[in-house]
Amino acid sequence: MGNHALDLNPPDAVFHITTHASDWLFSMFSFNTLVLLLVIGLTLTRPRGTRLFHNLAVIILTTTSIAYFSMASDLGAAGIDTEFRETGAPATRQIWYVRYIQWFITFPLLLLSLLLTTGLSVSDILTTLFMSEVVVICGLVGSLVHSTYKWAYFTFGTVALFYVWYSLLVNGPRTSSPGGGAFRTGYWLSAGYVSFMLLTYPICWACSEGSNLITPTDEMIWYGILDLITGPVFLSFFLFQLRAVDYESFGFASGKYSDAVAAPVRPTKAQEAGAV
């Protein structure tokens, strides 16, 4: 018995990750954690009241780091019967529910970061965030189903993803941008970047959890690259685009009770008359 994570936490499925996949996942965990520490440091250098997007990035990167540590340690997976097999004998495949927990938290927060730079109403933003949760939940449920019914959940999730694309590429850009369009170019670059990357996730799902065409090790490499590009790489690009934008142009307000207390209160006319 060695000291590798797969020795200490042995896989419980026929198709499972290898030690090479575990090493790759630990590398991803290390890189995510490094970027997380850098973003935390950058956040602390910014004045209070201008940290919203940086704080969202911290939450996303923290969640991703924990998820990748879990997967690298061969934790957070369940053995599920596969629909398609290389042989006729029954076989199980590792399905990583911890990854879907990660996406359930990070996907809507990533969209929230983007949509807050548009003029979309709160109801439109909330609906888009809900649809992003539908995408993740359908992916999880579909991966846990071993029959052809899993493709129904794949379809449900894809339809919800079309709504997310519509919000990012159509509904969001046609609203009036805060600050007279100071971030419009940055938004188009960021939304196009994310929208293209979202196209690749269903393809990976169909080849891995869906049809069992690629091994769990290949799945980890593929998803890892996608999460790398849409996670720390994109967040670094997005925060860089925001560096020169005046936060006051977004019209954000903290809504804290202390703000209301600090604001001067003008006496009413009746009070002024009574004082006279």
C-alpha positions in Angstrom: 0.0 0.0 0.0 1.5 3.3 -1.1 1.0 6.9 0.0 -0.8 8.1 -3.1 -4.3 9.4 -2.7 -5.8 6.5 -4.7 -4.1 4.1 -2.3 -5.6 5.8 0.7 -9.0 6.4 -1.0 -9.3 3.5 -3.4 -11.9 3.9 -6.3 -15.2 2.0 -6.0 -16.0 1.7 -9.7 -14.7 -0.3 -12.7 -14.0 2.8 -14.7 -12.1 5.2 -12.5 -9.4 7.8 -12.5 -5.7 6.9 -12.5 -2.8 8.2 -10.5 -1.9 10.5 -13.4 -5.4 12.0 -13.3 -5.0 12.5 -9.6 -1.7 14.3 -10.1 -3.3 16.5 -12.8 -6.1 17.4 -10.4 -3.7 18.3 -7.6 -1.9 20.6 -10.1 -5.3 22.2 -10.9 -6.0 22.6 -7.1 -2.6 24.2 -6.6 -3.0 26.7 -9.5 -6.6 27.6 -8.4 -5.3 28.2 -4.9 -2.4 30.3 -6.1 -4.8 32.5 -8.2 -7.2 32.7 -5.2 -4.4 34.0 -2.9 -3.4 36.6 -5.5 -7.0 37.8 -5.9 -7.5 38.0 -2.2 -4.3 40.2 -2.0 -5.6 42.4 -4.9 -9.0 42.7 -3.2 -7.4 44.0 0.0 -5.7 46.7 -1.9 -8.9 48.1 -3.3 -11.0 50.7 -1.4 -14.1 49.5 0.4 -17.1 49.7 -1.8 -15.2 48.7 -4.9 -14.7 45.0 -4.1 -17.9 43.4 -5.3 -16.5 41.7 -8.4 -13.3 40.7 -6.6 -15.3 39.2 -3.7 -17.3 37.1 -6.2 -14.1 35.9 -7.7 -12.8 34.9 -4.3 -16.0 32.8 -3.7 -15.7 31.1 -7.1 -12.0 30.3 -6.7 -12.4 29.1 -3.1 -15.2 26.7 -4.1 -13.2 25.5 -7.1 -10.1 24.8 -5.1 -12.0 22.7 -2.5 -13.7 20.7 -5.3 -10.4 20.0 -7.1 -8.7 18.9 -3.8 -11.6 16.5 -3.2 -11.4 15.0 -6.7 -7.6 14.8 -6.6 -8.0 12.9 -3.3 -10.5 10.5 -5.1 -13.3 11.8 -2.9 -16.8 13.0 -3.9 -17.6 10.3 -6.5 -20.1 7.5 -6.8 -20.0 4.3 -8.9 -22.9 4.3 -11.3 -23.8 1.7 -13.9 -23.0 2.9 -17.4 -25.5 2.8 -20.3 -22.9 2.0 -22.9 -20.1 -0.5 -22.2 -17.1 -1.8 -24.0 -18.2 -5.3 -23.2 -21.6 -6.8 -22.5 -20.8 -7.2 -18.8 -22.2 -4.7 -16.3 -19.7 -2.0 -15.4 -19.7 1.1 -13.2 -18.1 4.5 -13.8 -17.1 7.2 -11.3 -19.5 10.1 -11.3 -18.2 13.1 -9.6 -21.0 14.7 -7.7 -18.6 17.1 -6.0 -18.0 18.7 -9.4 -21.7 19.5 -9.7 -21.7 21.0 -6.2 -18.9 23.2 -7.4 -20.7 24.2 -10.5 -24.0 24.8 -8.6 -22.2 27.5 -6.6 -19.8 28.9 -9.2 -21.8 28.9 -12.4 -24.5 31.4 -11.2 -21.9 33.6 -9.5 -19.9 33.8 -12.7 -23.0 34.8 -14.6 -23.9 37.3 -11.8 -20.6 39.0 -12.2 -21.2 39.5 -15.9 -24.9 40.5 -15.7 -24.3 43.1 -13.0 -22.4 45.1 -15.6 -25.5 45.3 -17.8 -28.8 47.1 -17.4 -30.8 43.9 -16.9 -33.6 44.0 -14.3 -33.3 42.0 -11.1 -36.0 39.6 -12.3 -34.2 38.9 -15.6 -30.9 38.3 -13.7 -32.6 36.0 -11.2 -34.3 34.0 -14.0 -30.9 33.6 -15.8 -29.3 32.4 -12.5 -32.1 29.9 -12.0 -31.6 28.5 -15.6 -27.9 28.1 -14.8 -28.9 26.0 -11.8 -31.2 23.9 -14.0 -28.3 23.2 -16.3 -26.2 21.9 -13.4 -28.9 19.9 -11.8 -30.0 18.3 -15.0 -26.3 17.4 -15.7 -26.0 15.8 -12.3 -29.3 13.9 -12.4 -28.6 12.7 -16.0 -25.1 11.4 -15.0 -26.7 9.4 -12.1 -29.2 7.7 -14.4 -27.9 4.6 -16.1 -30.7 4.2 -18.7 -31.4 6.2 -21.9 -33.6 8.5 -19.8 -30.4 10.4 -19.0 -30.6 12.0 -22.4 -33.9 13.6 -21.5 -32.1 15.5 -18.7 -29.3 16.3 -21.1 -32.0 17.9 -23.3 -33.6 19.8 -20.5 -30.2 21.2 -19.5 -29.3 22.2 -23.0 -32.6 24.1 -23.4 -31.9 26.0 -20.2 -28.4 26.7 -21.5 -29.9 28.4 -24.6 -31.7 30.7 -22.2 -28.4 31.6 -20.5 -26.9 32.3 -24.0 -29.8 34.5 -24.8 -29.4 36.5 -21.7 -25.6 36.9 -22.2 -25.6 37.6 -26.0 -29.0 39.2 -26.8 -30.9 40.4 -23.8 -28.0 41.8 -21.8 -26.2 43.8 -24.5 -29.4 45.5 -25.7 -30.0 47.1 -22.3 -28.5 50.4 -21.5 -25.0 49.8 -20.0 -24.3 51.5 -16.6 -22.0 54.5 -16.8 -22.9 55.4 -20.3 -21.4 52.2 -21.7 -18.0 52.4 -20.1 -17.8 48.7 -19.9 -19.7 47.7 -23.1 -16.6 46.5 -25.0 -15.4 44.6 -21.9 -18.8 43.0 -21.6 -18.9 41.9 -25.2 -15.4 40.3 -24.8 -16.3 38.6 -21.5 -19.8 37.4 -22.6 -18.5 36.0 -25.9 -15.6 34.3 -24.1 -18.0 32.6 -21.5 -20.6 31.8 -24.1 -18.1 29.9 -26.3 -16.8 28.0 -23.4 -20.3 27.0 -22.2 -20.7 25.3 -25.6 -18.0 22.8 -24.8 -19.3 21.6 -21.5 -22.3 19.6 -22.9 -19.9 18.0 -25.5 -17.6 16.8 -22.7 -20.6 15.5 -20.7 -22.0 13.6 -23.7 -18.6 11.9 -24.3 -18.0 11.1 -20.6 -20.9 10.7 -18.2 -23.3 10.4 -21.0 -22.0 7.8 -23.5 -18.9 6.5 -21.6 -16.8 7.1 -24.8 -13.8 8.5 -22.9 -12.2 7.3 -19.7 -12.6 9.1 -16.3 -8.9 10.2 -16.6 -9.6 11.9 -20.0 -12.7 13.4 -18.6 -10.8 15.0 -15.7 -8.2 16.4 -18.1 -11.0 17.8 -20.4 -13.1 19.3 -17.6 -10.0 20.5 -15.9 -8.9 22.5 -18.9 -12.5 24.0 -19.3 -12.6 24.9 -15.6 -9.2 26.5 -15.9 -10.2 28.6 -18.8 -13.6 29.6 -17.4 -12.3 30.0 -13.8 -9.0 31.6 -12.9 -8.1 32.6 -16.5 -11.4 34.2 -17.2 -11.7 35.9 -13.8 -8.2 37.4 -14.2 -9.2 38.7 -17.6 -12.5 40.0 -16.3 -11.0 41.8 -13.3 -8.4 43.3 -15.6 -11.1 44.7 -17.8 -12.7 46.3 -14.8 -9.6 47.9 -13.4 -10.3 51.4 -14.9 -14.1 51.4 -14.6 -15.6 53.7 -12.0 -17.7 51.6 -9.6 -20.1 54.5 -9.1 -21.1 54.2 -12.7 -22.8 50.9 -11.9 -25.0 52.5 -9.3 -24.3 50.0 -6.6 -25.4 50.8 -3.0 -24.6 48.8 0.1 -28.0 49.2 1.7 -26.4 49.0 5.2 -28.3 50.4 8.1 -25.1 52.4 9.0 -25.3 54.2 5.7 -28.9 55.3 6.4 -27.8 56.5 9.9 -24.9 58.4 8.5 -27.1 60.2 6.0 -28.3 63.6 7.2 -32.1 63.8 7.9 -33.8 67.0 6.9 -36.6 68.1 9.2 -40.1 68.2 7.8 -42.0 71.5 7.3 -44.1 70.8 10.4 -41.0 70.3 12.5 -39.5 73.5 11.2 -42.7 75.4 12.0 -42.8 74.0 15.5 -39.2 75.0 16.0 -40.1 78.6 15.2 
